[in-house]
Amino acid sequence: MTSRGPASRTDVDIATGVLVGVRGGSVARAVEDLFATARDNRVSLFELSRTVITIAEGRDGGEPETRRVALARWGTALATQEELIGS
């Protein structure tokens, strides 16, 4: 967990924006992808969203299983985002 407090709906919105930014496509598609990934892997949608943000920012954190899920699903795209932020 990051120092921002508990994961929330705001994190879902931010993670959606991250996914649209790094992968393209629509907001609806990104939200659908977040929901499906959380459901299919039995992880919290809010924690998954927070983890997507954390990875995109180039920081460590999040529950290990949730981080593994996020990296397996969006690792390449998020790594590209991390490089852009770090530049």
Biopython code that builds the backbone (N, CA, C, O; Angstrom):
import numpy as np
from Bio.PDB.StructureBuilder import StructureBuilder

atoms = [
    (1, "MET", "N", (0.852, -1.176, 0.000)),
    (1, "MET", "CA", (0.000, 0.000, 0.000)),
    (1, "MET", "C", (0.894, 1.234, 0.000)),
    (1, "MET", "O", (1.909, 1.274, 0.695)),
    (2, "THR", "N", (0.527, 2.198, -0.751)),
    (2, "THR", "CA", (1.297, 3.430, -0.797)),
    (2, "THR", "C", (0.867, 4.351, 0.331)),
    (2, "THR", "O", (-0.064, 4.038, 1.073)),
    (3, "SER", "N", (1.535, 5.474, 0.458)),
    (3, "SER", "CA", (1.235, 6.405, 1.542)),
    (3, "SER", "C", (0.002, 7.261, 1.261)),
    (3, "SER", "O", (-0.303, 8.160, 2.045)),
    (4, "ARG", "N", (-0.703, 7.014, 0.184)),
    (4, "ARG", "CA", (-1.856, 7.833, -0.187)),
    (4, "ARG", "C", (-3.122, 7.452, 0.561)),
    (4, "ARG", "O", (-4.145, 8.112, 0.380)),
    (5, "GLY", "N", (-3.101, 6.432, 1.379)),
    (5, "GLY", "CA", (-4.300, 6.009, 2.086)),
    (5, "GLY", "C", (-4.939, 4.825, 1.388)),
    (5, "GLY", "O", (-4.388, 4.297, 0.422)),
    (6, "PRO", "N", (-6.104, 4.404, 1.875)),
    (6, "PRO", "CA", (-6.765, 3.231, 1.297)),
    (6, "PRO", "C", (-7.110, 3.439, -0.181)),
    (6, "PRO", "O", (-7.437, 4.546, -0.610)),
    (7, "ALA", "N", (-7.029, 2.362, -0.935)),
    (7, "ALA", "CA", (-7.414, 2.414, -2.342)),
    (7, "ALA", "C", (-8.897, 2.762, -2.440)),
    (7, "ALA", "O", (-9.690, 2.389, -1.575)),
    (8, "SER", "N", (-9.261, 3.479, -3.501)),
    (8, "SER", "CA", (-10.629, 3.981, -3.610)),
    (8, "SER", "C", (-11.085, 4.039, -5.066)),
    (8, "SER", "O", (-10.354, 3.666, -5.983)),
    (9, "ARG", "N", (-12.293, 4.510, -5.247)),
    (9, "ARG", "CA", (-12.856, 4.698, -6.586)),
    (9, "ARG", "C", (-11.987, 5.663, -7.402)),
    (9, "ARG", "O", (-11.853, 5.510, -8.616)),
    (10, "THR", "N", (-11.409, 6.640, -6.737)),
    (10, "THR", "CA", (-10.510, 7.571, -7.425)),
    (10, "THR", "C", (-9.350, 6.817, -8.056)),
    (10, "THR", "O", (-8.923, 7.138, -9.165)),
    (11, "ASP", "N", (-8.839, 5.807, -7.345)),
    (11, "ASP", "CA", (-7.748, 5.005, -7.899)),
    (11, "ASP", "C", (-8.195, 4.238, -9.143)),
    (11, "ASP", "O", (-7.413, 4.070, -10.079)),
    (12, "VAL", "N", (-9.436, 3.777, -9.160)),
    (12, "VAL", "CA", (-9.964, 3.100, -10.349)),
    (12, "VAL", "C", (-9.970, 4.080, -11.527)),
    (12, "VAL", "O", (-9.587, 3.720, -12.640)),
    (13, "ASP", "N", (-10.400, 5.300, -11.280)),
    (13, "ASP", "CA", (-10.426, 6.319, -12.338)),
    (13, "ASP", "C", (-9.020, 6.646, -12.841)),
    (13, "ASP", "O", (-8.799, 6.766, -14.046)),
    (14, "ILE", "N", (-8.075, 6.789, -11.918)),
    (14, "ILE", "CA", (-6.696, 7.105, -12.310)),
    (14, "ILE", "C", (-6.083, 5.938, -13.074)),
    (14, "ILE", "O", (-5.451, 6.139, -14.110)),
    (15, "ALA", "N", (-6.264, 4.719, -12.569)),
    (15, "ALA", "CA", (-5.720, 3.537, -13.249)),
    (15, "ALA", "C", (-6.325, 3.390, -14.641)),
    (15, "ALA", "O", (-5.638, 2.993, -15.581)),
    (16, "THR", "N", (-7.600, 3.707, -14.770)),
    (16, "THR", "CA", (-8.249, 3.684, -16.078)),
    (16, "THR", "C", (-7.544, 4.653, -17.023)),
    (16, "THR", "O", (-7.262, 4.312, -18.172)),
    (17, "GLY", "N", (-7.263, 5.843, -16.542)),
    (17, "GLY", "CA", (-6.540, 6.828, -17.349)),
    (17, "GLY", "C", (-5.148, 6.361, -17.722)),
    (17, "GLY", "O", (-4.693, 6.585, -18.844)),
    (18, "VAL", "N", (-4.471, 5.713, -16.789)),
    (18, "VAL", "CA", (-3.137, 5.165, -17.074)),
    (18, "VAL", "C", (-3.236, 4.145, -18.204)),
    (18, "VAL", "O", (-2.456, 4.190, -19.155)),
    (19, "LEU", "N", (-4.193, 3.230, -18.101)),
    (19, "LEU", "CA", (-4.323, 2.198, -19.132)),
    (19, "LEU", "C", (-4.699, 2.784, -20.485)),
    (19, "LEU", "O", (-4.188, 2.335, -21.511)),
    (20, "VAL", "N", (-5.573, 3.766, -20.507)),
    (20, "VAL", "CA", (-5.909, 4.435, -21.773)),
    (20, "VAL", "C", (-4.663, 5.113, -22.332)),
    (20, "VAL", "O", (-4.406, 5.056, -23.535)),
    (21, "GLY", "N", (-3.900, 5.747, -21.467)),
    (21, "GLY", "CA", (-2.700, 6.452, -21.906)),
    (21, "GLY", "C", (-1.622, 5.543, -22.458)),
    (21, "GLY", "O", (-0.964, 5.888, -23.439)),
    (22, "VAL", "N", (-1.429, 4.387, -21.844)),
    (22, "VAL", "CA", (-0.332, 3.517, -22.271)),
    (22, "VAL", "C", (-0.742, 2.511, -23.336)),
    (22, "VAL", "O", (0.103, 2.026, -24.088)),
    (23, "ARG", "N", (-2.034, 2.194, -23.409)),
    (23, "ARG", "CA", (-2.484, 1.182, -24.360)),
    (23, "ARG", "C", (-3.374, 1.727, -25.453)),
    (23, "ARG", "O", (-3.580, 1.069, -26.473)),
    (24, "GLY", "N", (-3.904, 2.920, -25.254)),
    (24, "GLY", "CA", (-4.873, 3.433, -26.209)),
    (24, "GLY", "C", (-6.231, 2.796, -25.952)),
    (24, "GLY", "O", (-6.423, 2.107, -24.950)),
    (25, "GLY", "N", (-7.147, 3.022, -26.839)),
    (25, "GLY", "CA", (-8.480, 2.465, -26.673)),
    (25, "GLY", "C", (-9.367, 3.388, -25.864)),
    (25, "GLY", "O", (-8.989, 4.508, -25.522)),
    (26, "SER", "N", (-10.541, 2.897, -25.572)),
    (26, "SER", "CA", (-11.542, 3.712, -24.900)),
    (26, "SER", "C", (-11.480, 3.551, -23.386)),
    (26, "SER", "O", (-10.889, 2.606, -22.862)),
    (27, "VAL", "N", (-12.104, 4.497, -22.707)),
    (27, "VAL", "CA", (-12.238, 4.419, -21.253)),
    (27, "VAL", "C", (-13.038, 3.169, -20.895)),
    (27, "VAL", "O", (-12.689, 2.453, -19.956)),
    (28, "ALA", "N", (-14.105, 2.910, -21.639)),
    (28, "ALA", "CA", (-14.942, 1.736, -21.358)),
    (28, "ALA", "C", (-14.133, 0.445, -21.451)),
    (28, "ALA", "O", (-14.291, -0.453, -20.624)),
    (29, "ARG", "N", (-13.276, 0.358, -22.447)),
    (29, "ARG", "CA", (-12.444, -0.842, -22.609)),
    (29, "ARG", "C", (-11.462, -0.986, -21.451)),
    (29, "ARG", "O", (-11.251, -2.093, -20.954)),
    (30, "ALA", "N", (-10.863, 0.113, -21.018)),
    (30, "ALA", "CA", (-9.912, 0.067, -19.908)),
    (30, "ALA", "C", (-10.601, -0.338, -18.606)),
    (30, "ALA", "O", (-10.063, -1.139, -17.842)),
    (31, "VAL", "N", (-11.787, 0.213, -18.353)),
    (31, "VAL", "CA", (-12.545, -0.152, -17.147)),
    (31, "VAL", "C", (-12.919, -1.627, -17.196)),
    (31, "VAL", "O", (-12.775, -2.346, -16.207)),
    (32, "GLU", "N", (-13.393, -2.067, -18.339)),
    (32, "GLU", "CA", (-13.760, -3.473, -18.518)),
    (32, "GLU", "C", (-12.557, -4.381, -18.269)),
    (32, "GLU", "O", (-12.684, -5.429, -17.635)),
    (33, "ASP", "N", (-11.396, -3.978, -18.767)),
    (33, "ASP", "CA", (-10.171, -4.751, -18.586)),
    (33, "ASP", "C", (-9.778, -4.822, -17.108)),
    (33, "ASP", "O", (-9.407, -5.888, -16.616)),
    (34, "LEU", "N", (-9.859, -3.698, -16.402)),
    (34, "LEU", "CA", (-9.562, -3.692, -14.962)),
    (34, "LEU", "C", (-10.507, -4.621, -14.205)),
    (34, "LEU", "O", (-10.063, -5.455, -13.416)),
    (35, "PHE", "N", (-11.817, -4.477, -14.446)),
    (35, "PHE", "CA", (-12.811, -5.311, -13.763)),
    (35, "PHE", "C", (-12.579, -6.789, -14.056)),
    (35, "PHE", "O", (-12.568, -7.610, -13.138)),
    (36, "ALA", "N", (-12.395, -7.132, -15.324)),
    (36, "ALA", "CA", (-12.218, -8.533, -15.707)),
    (36, "ALA", "C", (-10.942, -9.120, -15.116)),
    (36, "ALA", "O", (-10.933, -10.260, -14.653)),
    (37, "THR", "N", (-9.872, -8.343, -15.133)),
    (37, "THR", "CA", (-8.608, -8.834, -14.584)),
    (37, "THR", "C", (-8.727, -9.068, -13.084)),
    (37, "THR", "O", (-8.245, -10.079, -12.574)),
    (38, "ALA", "N", (-9.362, -8.144, -12.378)),
    (38, "ALA", "CA", (-9.568, -8.317, -10.933)),
    (38, "ALA", "C", (-10.433, -9.547, -10.668)),
    (38, "ALA", "O", (-10.095, -10.376, -9.823)),
    (39, "ARG", "N", (-11.528, -9.663, -11.377)),
    (39, "ARG", "CA", (-12.448, -10.795, -11.181)),
    (39, "ARG", "C", (-11.777, -12.123, -11.510)),
    (39, "ARG", "O", (-11.846, -13.067, -10.723)),
    (40, "ASP", "N", (-11.136, -12.198, -12.659)),
    (40, "ASP", "CA", (-10.544, -13.458, -13.111)),
    (40, "ASP", "C", (-9.406, -13.929, -12.218)),
    (40, "ASP", "O", (-9.133, -15.126, -12.129)),
    (41, "ASN", "N", (-8.745, -12.988, -11.559)),
    (41, "ASN", "CA", (-7.608, -13.338, -10.699)),
    (41, "ASN", "C", (-7.949, -13.266, -9.215)),
    (41, "ASN", "O", (-7.091, -13.480, -8.358)),
    (42, "ARG", "N", (-9.202, -12.965, -8.926)),
    (42, "ARG", "CA", (-9.700, -12.896, -7.544)),
    (42, "ARG", "C", (-8.867, -11.961, -6.676)),
    (42, "ARG", "O", (-8.445, -12.309, -5.573)),
    (43, "VAL", "N", (-8.647, -10.770, -7.208)),
    (43, "VAL", "CA", (-7.974, -9.717, -6.440)),
    (43, "VAL", "C", (-8.918, -8.520, -6.364)),
    (43, "VAL", "O", (-9.828, -8.384, -7.181)),
    (44, "SER", "N", (-8.697, -7.673, -5.395)),
    (44, "SER", "CA", (-9.519, -6.479, -5.214)),
    (44, "SER", "C", (-9.337, -5.517, -6.386)),
    (44, "SER", "O", (-8.212, -5.218, -6.788)),
    (45, "LEU", "N", (-10.447, -5.040, -6.925)),
    (45, "LEU", "CA", (-10.395, -4.038, -7.992)),
    (45, "LEU", "C", (-9.652, -2.795, -7.525)),
    (45, "LEU", "O", (-8.848, -2.228, -8.264)),
    (46, "PHE", "N", (-9.923, -2.377, -6.300)),
    (46, "PHE", "CA", (-9.293, -1.168, -5.779)),
    (46, "PHE", "C", (-7.789, -1.364, -5.593)),
    (46, "PHE", "O", (-7.002, -0.483, -5.942)),
    (47, "GLU", "N", (-7.387, -2.506, -5.048)),
    (47, "GLU", "CA", (-5.960, -2.783, -4.866)),
    (47, "GLU", "C", (-5.263, -2.926, -6.218)),
    (47, "GLU", "O", (-4.136, -2.458, -6.382)),
    (48, "LEU", "N", (-5.918, -3.566, -7.185)),
    (48, "LEU", "CA", (-5.344, -3.692, -8.522)),
    (48, "LEU", "C", (-5.154, -2.315, -9.149)),
    (48, "LEU", "O", (-4.124, -2.046, -9.767)),
    (49, "SER", "N", (-6.137, -1.456, -8.990)),
    (49, "SER", "CA", (-6.033, -0.099, -9.530)),
    (49, "SER", "C", (-4.877, 0.652, -8.892)),
    (49, "SER", "O", (-4.088, 1.293, -9.586)),
    (50, "ARG", "N", (-4.778, 0.575, -7.581)),
    (50, "ARG", "CA", (-3.671, 1.234, -6.870)),
    (50, "ARG", "C", (-2.326, 0.682, -7.340)),
    (50, "ARG", "O", (-1.362, 1.432, -7.494)),
    (51, "THR", "N", (-2.267, -0.613, -7.563)),
    (51, "THR", "CA", (-1.019, -1.236, -8.000)),
    (51, "THR", "C", (-0.640, -0.790, -9.408)),
    (51, "THR", "O", (0.539, -0.561, -9.680)),
    (52, "VAL", "N", (-1.605, -0.662, -10.300)),
    (52, "VAL", "CA", (-1.339, -0.154, -11.655)),
    (52, "VAL", "C", (-0.715, 1.239, -11.565)),
    (52, "VAL", "O", (0.256, 1.534, -12.262)),
    (53, "ILE", "N", (-1.265, 2.078, -10.721)),
    (53, "ILE", "CA", (-0.738, 3.436, -10.539)),
    (53, "ILE", "C", (0.685, 3.378, -9.997)),
    (53, "ILE", "O", (1.574, 4.066, -10.499)),
    (54, "THR", "N", (0.898, 2.566, -8.985)),
    (54, "THR", "CA", (2.210, 2.446, -8.350)),
    (54, "THR", "C", (3.267, 1.986, -9.351)),
    (54, "THR", "O", (4.368, 2.534, -9.394)),
    (55, "ILE", "N", (2.931, 0.982, -10.151)),
    (55, "ILE", "CA", (3.877, 0.482, -11.156)),
    (55, "ILE", "C", (4.154, 1.560, -12.204)),
    (55, "ILE", "O", (5.306, 1.768, -12.585)),
    (56, "ALA", "N", (3.115, 2.243, -12.669)),
    (56, "ALA", "CA", (3.292, 3.293, -13.680)),
    (56, "ALA", "C", (4.166, 4.428, -13.163)),
    (56, "ALA", "O", (4.878, 5.071, -13.934)),
    (57, "GLU", "N", (4.112, 4.673, -11.855)),
    (57, "GLU", "CA", (4.948, 5.711, -11.249)),
    (57, "GLU", "C", (6.371, 5.234, -10.989)),
    (57, "GLU", "O", (7.228, 6.017, -10.581)),
    (58, "GLY", "N", (6.621, 3.942, -11.228)),
    (58, "GLY", "CA", (7.963, 3.403, -11.039)),
    (58, "GLY", "C", (8.302, 3.097, -9.594)),
    (58, "GLY", "O", (9.474, 3.030, -9.223)),
    (59, "ARG", "N", (7.266, 2.911, -8.775)),
    (59, "ARG", "CA", (7.504, 2.632, -7.359)),
    (59, "ARG", "C", (7.189, 1.179, -7.042)),
    (59, "ARG", "O", (6.416, 0.524, -7.741)),
    (60, "ASP", "N", (7.806, 0.689, -5.970)),
    (60, "ASP", "CA", (7.477, -0.628, -5.442)),
    (60, "ASP", "C", (6.266, -0.479, -4.547)),
    (60, "ASP", "O", (5.957, 0.620, -4.087)),
    (61, "GLY", "N", (5.590, -1.565, -4.302)),
    (61, "GLY", "CA", (4.466, -1.531, -3.379)),
    (61, "GLY", "C", (3.314, -2.362, -3.870)),
    (61, "GLY", "O", (3.351, -2.935, -4.959)),
    (62, "GLY", "N", (2.296, -2.417, -3.055)),
    (62, "GLY", "CA", (1.130, -3.226, -3.363)),
    (62, "GLY", "C", (1.303, -4.639, -2.841)),
    (62, "GLY", "O", (2.405, -5.066, -2.497)),
    (63, "GLU", "N", (0.212, -5.338, -2.791)),
    (63, "GLU", "CA", (0.241, -6.736, -2.379)),
    (63, "GLU", "C", (1.001, -7.531, -3.440)),
    (63, "GLU", "O", (0.796, -7.316, -4.635)),
    (64, "PRO", "N", (1.877, -8.447, -3.017)),
    (64, "PRO", "CA", (2.672, -9.201, -3.999)),
    (64, "PRO", "C", (1.832, -9.904, -5.073)),
    (64, "PRO", "O", (2.192, -9.873, -6.250)),
    (65, "GLU", "N", (0.733, -10.528, -4.688)),
    (65, "GLU", "CA", (-0.103, -11.226, -5.671)),
    (65, "GLU", "C", (-0.739, -10.240, -6.645)),
    (65, "GLU", "O", (-0.809, -10.510, -7.844)),
    (66, "THR", "N", (-1.197, -9.116, -6.145)),
    (66, "THR", "CA", (-1.816, -8.110, -7.005)),
    (66, "THR", "C", (-0.782, -7.519, -7.954)),
    (66, "THR", "O", (-1.084, -7.265, -9.120)),
    (67, "ARG", "N", (0.417, -7.302, -7.472)),
    (67, "ARG", "CA", (1.502, -6.794, -8.321)),
    (67, "ARG", "C", (1.835, -7.800, -9.426)),
    (67, "ARG", "O", (2.058, -7.423, -10.576)),
    (68, "ARG", "N", (1.866, -9.083, -9.059)),
    (68, "ARG", "CA", (2.142, -10.131, -10.044)),
    (68, "ARG", "C", (1.068, -10.120, -11.137)),
    (68, "ARG", "O", (1.380, -10.217, -12.324)),
    (69, "VAL", "N", (-0.198, -10.001, -10.724)),
    (69, "VAL", "CA", (-1.310, -9.971, -11.682)),
    (69, "VAL", "C", (-1.174, -8.766, -12.616)),
    (69, "VAL", "O", (-1.299, -8.907, -13.832)),
    (70, "ALA", "N", (-0.921, -7.600, -12.057)),
    (70, "ALA", "CA", (-0.806, -6.381, -12.868)),
    (70, "ALA", "C", (0.354, -6.475, -13.853)),
    (70, "ALA", "O", (0.221, -6.096, -15.016)),
    (71, "LEU", "N", (1.481, -6.976, -13.386)),
    (71, "LEU", "CA", (2.643, -7.090, -14.275)),
    (71, "LEU", "C", (2.412, -8.138, -15.360)),
    (71, "LEU", "O", (2.850, -7.963, -16.497)),
    (72, "ALA", "N", (1.725, -9.225, -15.011)),
    (72, "ALA", "CA", (1.430, -10.252, -16.013)),
    (72, "ALA", "C", (0.489, -9.704, -17.091)),
    (72, "ALA", "O", (0.624, -10.044, -18.267)),
    (73, "ARG", "N", (-0.452, -8.866, -16.693)),
    (73, "ARG", "CA", (-1.456, -8.358, -17.635)),
    (73, "ARG", "C", (-0.970, -7.149, -18.431)),
    (73, "ARG", "O", (-1.179, -7.073, -19.641)),
    (74, "TRP", "N", (-0.320, -6.202, -17.748)),
    (74, "TRP", "CA", (0.036, -4.934, -18.399)),
    (74, "TRP", "C", (1.509, -4.574, -18.256)),
    (74, "TRP", "O", (1.881, -3.423, -18.484)),
    (75, "GLY", "N", (2.340, -5.513, -17.892)),
    (75, "GLY", "CA", (3.737, -5.229, -17.575)),
    (75, "GLY", "C", (4.482, -4.438, -18.632)),
    (75, "GLY", "O", (5.139, -3.447, -18.313)),
    (76, "THR", "N", (4.392, -4.854, -19.877)),
    (76, "THR", "CA", (5.122, -4.173, -20.944)),
    (76, "THR", "C", (4.645, -2.739, -21.109)),
    (76, "THR", "O", (5.460, -1.822, -21.220)),
    (77, "ALA", "N", (3.350, -2.539, -21.128)),
    (77, "ALA", "CA", (2.799, -1.185, -21.286)),
    (77, "ALA", "C", (3.148, -0.310, -20.094)),
    (77, "ALA", "O", (3.495, 0.860, -20.263)),
    (78, "LEU", "N", (3.060, -0.865, -18.890)),
    (78, "LEU", "CA", (3.366, -0.076, -17.696)),
    (78, "LEU", "C", (4.853, 0.223, -17.593)),
    (78, "LEU", "O", (5.230, 1.286, -17.101)),
    (79, "ALA", "N", (5.700, -0.685, -18.044)),
    (79, "ALA", "CA", (7.142, -0.434, -18.035)),
    (79, "ALA", "C", (7.469, 0.736, -18.950)),
    (79, "ALA", "O", (8.335, 1.551, -18.632)),
    (80, "THR", "N", (6.784, 0.823, -20.079)),
    (80, "THR", "CA", (6.975, 1.943, -20.995)),
    (80, "THR", "C", (6.568, 3.243, -20.315)),
    (80, "THR", "O", (7.258, 4.254, -20.443)),
    (81, "GLN", "N", (5.446, 3.221, -19.591)),
    (81, "GLN", "CA", (4.982, 4.404, -18.863)),
    (81, "GLN", "C", (6.008, 4.807, -17.813)),
    (81, "GLN", "O", (6.296, 5.992, -17.648)),
    (82, "GLU", "N", (6.559, 3.830, -17.105)),
    (82, "GLU", "CA", (7.562, 4.109, -16.076)),
    (82, "GLU", "C", (8.773, 4.806, -16.687)),
    (82, "GLU", "O", (9.316, 5.738, -16.093)),
    (83, "GLU", "N", (9.199, 4.366, -17.863)),
    (83, "GLU", "CA", (10.337, 4.991, -18.534)),
    (83, "GLU", "C", (10.019, 6.437, -18.907)),
    (83, "GLU", "O", (10.884, 7.306, -18.801)),
    (84, "LEU", "N", (8.792, 6.701, -19.341)),
    (84, "LEU", "CA", (8.402, 8.063, -19.704)),
    (84, "LEU", "C", (8.373, 8.972, -18.486)),
    (84, "LEU", "O", (8.825, 10.114, -18.557)),
    (85, "ILE", "N", (7.846, 8.480, -17.372)),
    (85, "ILE", "CA", (7.777, 9.282, -16.150)),
    (85, "ILE", "C", (9.172, 9.551, -15.614)),
    (85, "ILE", "O", (9.461, 10.647, -15.133)),
    (86, "GLY", "N", (10.039, 8.544, -15.700)),
    (86, "GLY", "CA", (11.390, 8.680, -15.171)),
    (86, "GLY", "C", (12.285, 9.580, -16.003)),
    (86, "GLY", "O", (13.347, 9.991, -15.535)),
    (87, "SER", "N", (11.882, 9.894, -17.220)),
    (87, "SER", "CA", (12.716, 10.718, -18.112)),
    (87, "SER", "C", (12.774, 12.153, -17.661)),
    (87, "SER", "O", (13.431, 12.975, -18.300)),
]
sb = StructureBuilder()
sb.init_structure("model")
sb.init_model(0)
sb.init_chain("A")
sb.init_seg("    ")
for serial, (resi, resn, name, xyz) in enumerate(atoms, 1):
    if name == "N":
        sb.init_residue(resn, " ", resi, " ")
    sb.init_atom(name, np.array(xyz, "f"), 0.0, 1.0, " ", f" {name:<3s}", serial, name[0])
structure = sb.get_structure()
